[in-house]
Amino acid sequence: MNEIKMVDLKGQYDKIKSEIDSAIQQVIDTTAFINGPAVQEFQKALEKYLGVKHVIPCANGTDALQVAMMGLHMQPGDEVITTSFTFIATAEVIALLGLTPVLVDVDPDTFNIDPEAIRKAITPKTKAIVPVHLFGQTADMEAIMQIAEEHNLYVIEDTCQAIGAEFTFSDGTTRQAGTIGHASGMSFFPSKNLGCYGDGGAIFTNDDALAQQLRVVVNHGMVVRYYHDFVGVNSRLDSIQAAVLKVKLGYLDEYIKARQKAAAFYDKAFANHPKLKTPVTAPFTTHVYHQYTLVTKDLDRDELQKFLTSKNVPAMIYYPVPMHLQKAYQDPRYKEGDFPVTEHLSKHVISLPMHTELDEEQLKFITEAVLEFANR
Ligand SMILES: *Cc1c(COP(=O)(O)O)cnc(C)c1O
């Protein structure tokens, strides 16, 4: 059996090596390393794939979220509602811009932000909502857009983990994750579902004026060359990364299917197990399984992780510490016990290997190892 990895980028590369190598070589041959044609080509291809008007490439997913907030002219003191159960970047950029993160709890089944909790957290200072499409399924965007409309708020989707997930509205129309809110931040970090071979990111929006603004923000606030209208940042997707992404975008649907197939294998193996709760997909979204995350019950999660490690099965805890309990984000407004669902999840979740190259032999080995521990 091949070594089991949390993410197998080498196995994935080996299958598309000639295409990737020639795409990279082409950039080197033309030396158009920054803003070369590969960047435009990828941007256009992604706009088409997502059915979104504008993709604005940038340096990484964290920048994408920050740039979106800058482009929407959010001001220090503005309150931004987001989830207490996410990767730190979401809260980080809010804090860095001097905005006030307002945390709310998540749904125990989907791990995504709870719309009712958003409603309760709104104050006259609230400016935006940042739903995170955690682990590969979308938050309840219809409910969230409804709340935003009622209260005149911006919605910035954190789509870093969910590219390709599809949201269905109650009238039956569907939209890609990241194309529903006013803007959306995306990461092309290598291990993400559409990952490059370094850092990369993008902002998505359907708003023409905002798109223009975002292109200025990522380019030093420069409207006309060497004339700077406001303080921007330098955040670019380089041409080599764009060339890699253009090739991989052609395989994204196939990659999503491979992840869903692995997830279905796990689901079947753990179905109705009293100690293992398999992921629950909300009825309004597809799941692209950036992570396959179990919630354990009546078993020692950390001991399970150790047991799996001893069998050379990697497993990760996403995320062990909720936002409000992080040292850097201590805030007198929040204390332990405030977000019971998030706190429970942080103590009981465990993510199993999930990538495009898992084969049946590996999946069988992983599930047997998990069950051996859970059944003893
Ligand atoms: C990966 C990730 C980010 C940050 O992306 P980078 O490209 O690493 O900056 C932000 N939010 C979430 C939910 C992520 O998973």
The ligand as an ORCA input file, in Angstrom:
! r2SCAN-3c Opt
* xyz 0 1
  C      -6.801     28.754      3.924
  C      -7.811     29.649      4.523
  C      -7.634     31.037      4.584
  C      -6.358     31.723      4.211
  O      -5.803     31.434      2.990
  P      -4.236     31.681      2.733
  O      -4.098     31.528      1.268
  O      -3.494     30.651      3.507
  O      -3.920     33.057      3.188
  C      -8.666     31.813      5.083
  N      -9.815     31.257      5.515
  C     -10.009     29.923      5.501
  C     -11.309     29.375      5.984
  C      -9.015     29.078      5.012
  O      -9.223     27.752      5.007
*
